[in-house]
Amino acid sequence: MTLQCDLEIRRRLDVPALLRLLLLTILSLAVRTEPTIAQQQDSVITGRIILFVSPDSQEVAALKQQMGEEDFYVAADDENWYRSAGFDLLDSLQVAYTSTSEKKFTFMVDGLEQDYDWSEKTPGWFVILYDGTRAPVVTFSVELPTRVSFLTE
């Protein structure tokens, strides 16, 4: 009776679904989260961090119209490749980073809170380098390997 019941339970189990669930669980535990970034409007960023900024949904629609849908997806794919390489580089250097679509931040610069708004000036994808003391610097994922020295100067 027990053997019959065990065989019936095994037949009912969806192995691919269980594997997907296991993989999702592992991935969710492996996702890197950075508690150092504060994305609320009233928070001040005070520690060294790299912010990978992405376009919001309105900007995506405008970029698709401006570039054409096919060229937009080519650009997005290129950005994802360079961003992934940037994540690997920053992991190897043990530098904190996060991704956001926010474009307004307050940073502590030379002991004073300073507001920055990149909403109108920088469309699309870009990267903000902040060393924890000086004014943040804007660059792009493709340039990150040559610009990351900003954090150690």
N, C-alpha and C positions, 0 to 999 in steps of 0.2 A: 504494500500500500504506500509506504513512504517513497519507494523508488518510483512508482507510478506518478506520485504527486510531484516529486522533484523533476521528472522528465517533462511533465506538463508545464511547470513553472518555467523551465528553461526554454520551452518552445514559445511561450508567450513573451519572453523578454526580447526586445528589439535591440540587438547588439549594436548596430550602427548608431542608434539613438543614444544608447548608453555611452558609447565612445565619444560622441559629440558632446554630451553632457560632461564627461570627464575632462575633455579637452577645454571646454568653456570654463570649467572650474579652475583648471590649471592656469589658463590664460588670465583669468580675472585675478588670481593671486599674484601673478607675475607682473601685472601692470604697475609701472613705476608712477607713484604719486609724489608730488612735491608740496609739502605743507608750507614752504617758504613764500609762495606767491599769494598775494592778497588781491583778489579781483574786485572787491567791493569798491564803490566810488569813494568812500570815506577812509579807506585804508592807505597807508603809506608803505611803499616797498623800500626796505632798508638793507637787505642783504644781497650779496652777489647772485645774479640769476640771468638766464637767457630766456627771453620771451619769443616764442615762435607765433607770430600773428597771422591769422588767416582771414580772408574776406568773409563778411557775414552774408546772409542770403540775398540781401538787396545788391550788394557788390558783386556777388556771383552772377546774378541776372544781368547786371550792367556789363560785366566783363564778357559774358557769353554773347551779348548783343554787339559789343564793340569788336571783339576778336573773331566772332563766329564760333559756333558750338564746337566744331572739330578742333580748331586751334586752341580753344579754351581747355579742352580735355588733354591735349598734348602738353600745354603749359602746366596744368595741374599735375599730370603724371611726372613731368620733370621736377617740379617742386617737391613732390613726395619722395622722389629718389634722393635729391640733395638734402632734404630735411632728415631722412632716415640716416644718411651718412653723417649729418650733423649730430644727431642723437648719439650715434656710436662714438663720435669724437668726444663729445661732452661727457659721456659715460666713462670713457677711458681717462679723462682728465678730472673726473669726479666733480664736475660743475653742475649745479642745479639748473633745471630748465623746465618749462611747461609750455603748453600750447593754449591759445586763446583767440577769440575773435574780438575781444575788447581792444579799443584803440585809445582810451583815455586812462592815464595812470598818474599817480603822485609818487615821486621818488624823493628820497632824502639825498640832497646834493650839497656837499660841503656844510653839513649840519642844518640845512634849511629845507623845508618841504617845498618842492616845485612841481607844478602840474604840467603835464604834457598831453597834447591831443594830436594824434596822427590821423584823425578821421578823414580830413579833407586832403591832406598832403600826400599820403602814401596809400594808394589803392592796391588791392591784391595782397600778395604774401610778402612779409618782410620779417626781419629779426631785430629785436632790441637787445643790445648788450649793456648790462649794468654791472659795474664792479663794486657797488655798495657805497661809493663815496662821490665819484665824479658824475657829471651829466651823462645820461644814457646815450648810446650811439646806435643809429639805425644802419642796418646792412641787409644783405639777402643771404638765403641759405647757401647759394652757390659760392659766396665769398667767405663763408664762416671759417674755413680752415686758415685763411690768411688774416682774418680779423680777430680771432679768438685771443691773440696775444694782448689785446686791449685789456684783458682781465688781469694780466700779470705785470703790466708796465708800471 
